[in-house]
Amino acid sequence: MPGRTNRFTRFAHPALPILVPVLVVSLLLAACAGGAGTAAKPAAAEGLSGEVSDQSRGGFEAVPDPGGSDTSYADLADRQIVKTGEITIRVSAVPTTVGTVRAMALELGGYVGGSSAAGADEAATLTLRIPADRFDAAIGRLHELDGEVIAEATREEDVTGQVVDLDARIRNLQASEAQYRALLQQATKIEDILTVQGRLDDVRGQIEQLQGQLDQLSNLADLATLTVTLVPDETPISSTADGWDAGAILESAVAALVGLAQAVAAAAIWLVILGIPLALLAGLVVLIGLRLAPGLRRRRVEAAD
């Protein structure tokens, strides 16, 4: 044992008694630093006003996408196309055709969004909402109706970019909403709670507004809008108008007037030829009677005496 003690003493470093206390002190300081870092997290709630101010200055658009990926056109399985169209058809019976168009919309999986009609002999307008993939089929069915297509127009608008933009903005705002909710849980001061709650309400309002726009675009892309106008057939009126000839009527009236004039002239001729001699003869008879009348009266008187 005395020999081993001598060897240990011989190989021990002279500075070992000083290094051991220094090492122990370093370990204690490191442990204290770790504990201080852990305790710093709850203390962040006390300085919450500064964090809220920084968040406000940063703006909602600066919050990264929670998914960690950049949305692009390639992420959409189908492009978002809004289809609209108008078609005008001349038909012989408007009420009957209105019923046919309504039934057609239901058969294609759509519905009639609105309609207007003044009367049986007036034009009618129907707004059809048809699934986008049946839009061309609906136009084909309308061409098969018992009538004449007199006007037609269709349009297609690609709203894929708008859908992608709205979706990205909504996800961005949702990330901001999550951060504000986390801050609200840490807040302890009334001022901080009110500030964060106001920011949270503002973000939620923006999300709902953008979500409404996105839903509207999606609805327009899923269901095409087709406006159908039915006008009554004006063929009977046209036929009557075509049969009316003003020149022929004028000629008939002139012919009737000439015939009347001829009849008057014929009567005058007959009056001149027959009337004057008869009048002269009648006058002569009267004159003779007047001359013979005094002699006849004297004879009657003499015969009476």
C-alpha positions as CSV (number, residue, x, y, z in Angstrom):
1,M,0.0,0.0,0.0
2,P,2.7,2.5,0.7
3,G,4.2,1.7,-2.8
4,R,0.8,2.3,-4.5
5,T,0.3,5.6,-2.7
6,N,3.7,6.7,-3.8
7,R,2.9,5.8,-7.5
8,F,-0.4,7.7,-7.5
9,T,1.2,10.7,-5.9
10,R,4.0,10.5,-8.5
11,F,1.6,10.5,-11.5
12,A,-1.0,13.1,-10.2
13,H,-0.8,16.5,-11.9
14,P,0.1,19.3,-9.6
15,A,-2.9,21.4,-10.9
16,L,-5.6,18.8,-10.3
17,P,-6.8,20.1,-7.0
18,I,-7.6,23.5,-8.8
19,L,-9.3,22.1,-12.0
20,V,-11.8,20.0,-10.1
21,P,-13.6,22.9,-8.4
22,V,-13.5,24.9,-11.6
23,L,-15.2,22.0,-13.5
24,V,-17.9,21.7,-10.8
25,V,-18.6,25.4,-10.9
26,S,-18.9,25.3,-14.8
27,L,-21.5,22.5,-14.6
28,L,-23.5,24.4,-12.1
29,L,-23.5,27.5,-14.3
30,A,-24.6,25.5,-17.3
31,A,-27.5,24.0,-15.3
32,C,-28.6,27.4,-14.2
33,A,-28.4,28.8,-17.7
34,G,-30.6,25.9,-18.9
35,G,-33.1,26.6,-16.2
36,A,-33.2,30.3,-17.0
37,G,-33.9,29.5,-20.6
38,T,-36.8,27.3,-19.7
39,A,-38.2,29.9,-17.3
40,A,-37.9,32.6,-20.0
41,K,-40.9,31.1,-21.9
42,P,-43.6,31.9,-19.4
43,A,-42.0,35.3,-18.9
44,A,-42.8,36.1,-22.6
45,A,-46.4,36.6,-21.6
46,E,-45.4,39.6,-19.5
47,G,-43.8,41.3,-22.6
48,L,-46.7,40.4,-24.9
49,S,-47.5,43.9,-26.0
50,G,-44.2,44.1,-27.8
51,E,-44.8,40.8,-29.6
52,V,-48.3,42.0,-30.7
53,S,-46.8,45.2,-32.0
54,D,-44.2,43.3,-34.0
55,Q,-46.9,41.0,-35.4
56,S,-49.0,44.0,-36.5
57,R,-46.0,45.7,-38.2
58,G,-45.2,42.5,-40.0
59,G,-48.7,42.2,-41.5
60,F,-50.6,39.1,-42.1
61,E,-49.3,38.5,-45.6
62,A,-45.7,37.9,-44.2
63,V,-46.8,34.8,-42.3
64,P,-45.4,31.7,-44.1
65,D,-47.6,29.1,-45.5
66,P,-48.4,26.5,-42.8
67,G,-48.1,23.7,-45.3
68,G,-44.6,24.7,-46.2
69,S,-45.3,24.3,-49.9
70,D,-46.0,26.8,-52.7
71,T,-49.4,26.4,-54.3
72,S,-49.4,26.5,-58.1
73,Y,-51.6,25.6,-61.1
74,A,-50.1,22.1,-61.2
75,D,-51.6,21.4,-57.7
76,L,-55.2,21.6,-59.1
77,A,-56.5,18.4,-60.7
78,D,-58.8,20.4,-63.0
79,R,-58.7,23.9,-64.2
80,Q,-61.5,26.1,-63.0
81,I,-63.5,27.3,-66.0
82,V,-66.7,29.5,-65.7
83,K,-69.0,28.8,-68.6
84,T,-71.9,31.2,-69.5
85,G,-74.1,31.5,-72.6
86,E,-77.3,33.0,-74.0
87,I,-79.5,31.6,-76.7
88,T,-82.7,33.0,-78.3
89,I,-85.2,30.6,-79.9
90,R,-88.4,31.4,-81.9
91,V,-91.1,28.9,-81.1
92,S,-94.8,28.5,-82.0
93,A,-96.0,27.8,-78.5
94,V,-94.1,29.6,-75.7
95,P,-95.8,28.1,-72.6
96,T,-95.3,24.5,-73.9
97,T,-91.6,25.1,-74.7
98,V,-91.0,26.6,-71.3
99,G,-92.2,23.4,-69.7
100,T,-89.9,21.4,-72.1
101,V,-86.9,23.5,-71.1
102,R,-87.6,23.1,-67.4
103,A,-87.8,19.4,-67.7
104,M,-84.5,19.3,-69.8
105,A,-82.7,21.2,-67.0
106,L,-83.7,18.7,-64.4
107,E,-82.8,15.8,-66.7
108,L,-79.3,17.2,-67.1
109,G,-78.8,17.5,-63.3
110,G,-79.4,21.2,-63.1
111,Y,-82.2,23.6,-62.2
112,V,-84.0,26.8,-63.3
113,G,-82.4,29.7,-61.3
114,G,-85.0,32.2,-62.5
115,S,-87.7,32.8,-65.1
116,S,-89.9,35.6,-66.4
117,A,-92.9,35.6,-68.8
118,A,-95.5,38.2,-69.5
119,G,-98.2,36.1,-71.2
120,A,-98.9,33.2,-73.6
121,D,-98.2,35.4,-76.6
122,E,-95.2,37.1,-75.1
123,A,-91.5,36.2,-74.8
124,A,-90.2,34.2,-71.9
125,T,-86.7,34.1,-70.3
126,L,-85.3,31.2,-68.2
127,T,-81.9,31.2,-66.4
128,L,-80.6,27.6,-66.3
129,R,-77.8,26.3,-63.9
130,I,-76.4,23.3,-65.6
131,P,-73.4,21.2,-64.5
132,A,-70.3,22.4,-66.4
133,D,-69.7,19.1,-68.1
134,R,-73.3,19.0,-69.5
135,F,-73.2,22.6,-70.8
136,D,-72.6,21.5,-74.5
137,A,-75.3,18.8,-74.2
138,A,-77.8,21.4,-73.0
139,I,-77.1,23.7,-76.0
140,G,-77.5,20.6,-78.3
141,R,-80.8,19.8,-76.7
142,L,-82.0,23.4,-77.2
143,H,-81.2,23.2,-80.9
144,E,-83.4,20.1,-81.1
145,L,-86.5,22.0,-79.9
146,D,-89.4,22.7,-82.3
147,G,-88.3,26.2,-83.2
148,E,-85.6,28.3,-84.8
149,V,-82.4,29.5,-83.1
150,I,-82.1,33.1,-84.0
151,A,-79.2,34.1,-81.7
152,E,-76.5,32.3,-79.7
153,A,-73.4,33.3,-77.7
154,T,-71.2,31.4,-75.3
155,R,-68.2,32.4,-73.1
156,E,-65.6,30.5,-71.1
157,E,-63.4,32.3,-68.4
158,D,-60.5,30.6,-66.7
159,V,-60.6,31.6,-63.0
160,T,-57.9,29.1,-61.9
161,G,-55.5,31.9,-61.0
162,Q,-58.1,33.6,-58.9
163,V,-58.9,30.4,-57.1
164,V,-55.2,29.7,-56.4
165,D,-54.7,33.3,-55.1
166,L,-57.7,33.2,-52.8
167,D,-56.7,29.8,-51.4
168,A,-53.2,31.0,-50.7
169,R,-54.5,34.1,-49.0
170,I,-56.9,32.1,-46.8
171,R,-54.1,29.7,-45.8
172,N,-51.9,32.6,-45.0
173,L,-54.5,34.2,-42.8
174,Q,-55.3,30.9,-41.1
175,A,-51.6,30.8,-40.1
176,S,-51.9,34.3,-38.6
177,E,-55.0,33.2,-36.8
178,A,-53.2,30.3,-35.2
179,Q,-50.4,32.5,-34.1
180,Y,-52.8,35.0,-32.6
181,R,-54.6,32.2,-30.7
182,A,-51.3,31.1,-29.3
183,L,-50.6,34.6,-28.1
184,L,-54.0,34.9,-26.6
185,Q,-53.4,31.9,-24.5
186,Q,-50.2,33.4,-23.2
187,A,-51.6,36.9,-22.5
188,T,-52.2,37.8,-18.9
189,K,-52.7,41.6,-19.1
190,I,-56.1,42.9,-20.1
191,E,-54.5,45.3,-22.6
192,D,-52.8,42.4,-24.3
193,I,-55.9,40.3,-24.3
194,L,-58.0,43.0,-26.0
195,T,-55.3,43.8,-28.5
196,V,-54.8,40.2,-29.6
197,Q,-58.6,39.5,-29.6
198,G,-59.1,42.5,-31.9
199,R,-56.4,41.2,-34.3
200,L,-57.9,37.8,-34.2
201,D,-61.4,39.1,-35.0
202,D,-60.0,41.1,-37.9
203,V,-58.2,38.0,-39.3
204,R,-61.3,35.8,-38.9
205,G,-63.4,38.4,-40.8
206,Q,-60.9,38.5,-43.7
207,I,-60.9,34.7,-43.8
208,E,-64.7,34.5,-44.0
209,Q,-64.8,37.2,-46.7
210,L,-62.2,35.4,-48.9
211,Q,-63.8,32.0,-48.3
212,G,-67.2,33.4,-49.6
213,Q,-65.5,34.7,-52.8
214,L,-63.8,31.3,-53.2
215,D,-67.1,29.4,-52.7
216,Q,-68.8,31.7,-55.3
217,L,-66.1,31.1,-57.9
218,S,-66.2,27.3,-57.2
219,N,-70.0,27.4,-57.6
220,L,-69.8,29.3,-60.9
221,A,-67.2,26.8,-62.2
222,D,-69.2,23.8,-61.2
223,L,-72.6,25.0,-62.6
224,A,-72.6,26.8,-65.9
225,T,-75.2,29.6,-66.5
226,L,-77.3,29.4,-69.6
227,T,-79.9,32.1,-70.3
228,V,-82.7,30.9,-72.7
229,T,-85.1,33.4,-74.3
230,L,-88.2,32.1,-76.1
231,V,-90.0,34.4,-78.5
232,P,-93.4,33.6,-80.1
233,D,-93.5,32.7,-83.8
234,E,-94.8,35.7,-85.9
235,T,-95.6,33.6,-89.1
236,P,-99.4,34.1,-89.1
237,I,-99.0,37.9,-88.8
238,S,-96.4,37.8,-91.6
239,S,-98.8,35.8,-93.8
240,T,-101.6,38.3,-93.3
241,A,-99.2,41.2,-94.0
242,D,-98.0,39.5,-97.2
243,G,-101.6,39.0,-98.5
244,W,-102.5,42.7,-98.1
245,D,-101.9,44.7,-101.3
246,A,-102.6,48.4,-101.2
247,G,-102.4,48.8,-105.0
248,A,-104.9,46.1,-105.6
249,I,-107.3,47.6,-103.1
250,L,-106.8,51.1,-104.7
251,E,-107.6,49.6,-108.1
252,S,-110.8,48.0,-106.7
253,A,-111.9,51.2,-105.2
254,V,-111.3,53.1,-108.4
255,A,-113.2,50.5,-110.4
256,A,-116.1,50.7,-108.0
257,L,-116.2,54.5,-108.4
258,V,-116.0,54.3,-112.2
259,G,-118.9,51.8,-112.1
260,L,-121.0,54.2,-110.0
261,A,-120.3,57.0,-112.3
262,Q,-121.2,54.9,-115.3
263,A,-124.5,54.0,-113.6
264,V,-125.3,57.7,-113.0
265,A,-124.4,58.6,-116.5
266,A,-126.6,55.8,-117.8
267,A,-129.5,57.1,-115.7
268,A,-129.0,60.6,-117.0
269,I,-129.0,59.3,-120.6
270,W,-132.2,57.4,-120.1
271,L,-133.8,60.5,-118.4
272,V,-132.8,62.7,-121.3
273,I,-134.0,60.3,-124.0
274,L,-137.2,59.2,-122.4
275,G,-138.0,61.8,-119.8
276,I,-138.1,64.9,-122.0
277,P,-140.5,63.4,-124.6
278,L,-142.7,62.0,-121.9
279,A,-142.7,65.4,-120.2
280,L,-143.6,67.2,-123.4
281,L,-146.4,64.7,-124.1
282,A,-147.8,65.2,-120.6
283,G,-147.6,68.9,-120.9
284,L,-149.5,68.8,-124.2
285,V,-152.2,66.6,-122.7
286,V,-152.6,69.1,-119.8
287,L,-152.7,72.1,-122.1
288,I,-155.5,70.4,-124.3
289,G,-157.4,69.6,-121.2
290,L,-157.2,73.2,-120.0
291,R,-158.5,74.5,-123.3
292,L,-161.4,72.0,-123.5
293,A,-162.5,72.4,-120.0
294,P,-164.4,75.9,-120.4
295,G,-166.5,74.6,-123.3
296,L,-167.4,71.4,-121.5
297,R,-168.5,73.5,-118.5
298,R,-170.8,75.7,-120.7
299,R,-172.3,72.7,-122.3
300,R,-173.1,71.2,-118.9
301,V,-174.7,74.5,-117.8
302,E,-176.8,74.8,-120.9
303,A,-177.8,71.2,-120.7
304,A,-178.9,71.8,-117.1
305,D,-181.1,74.8,-118.1
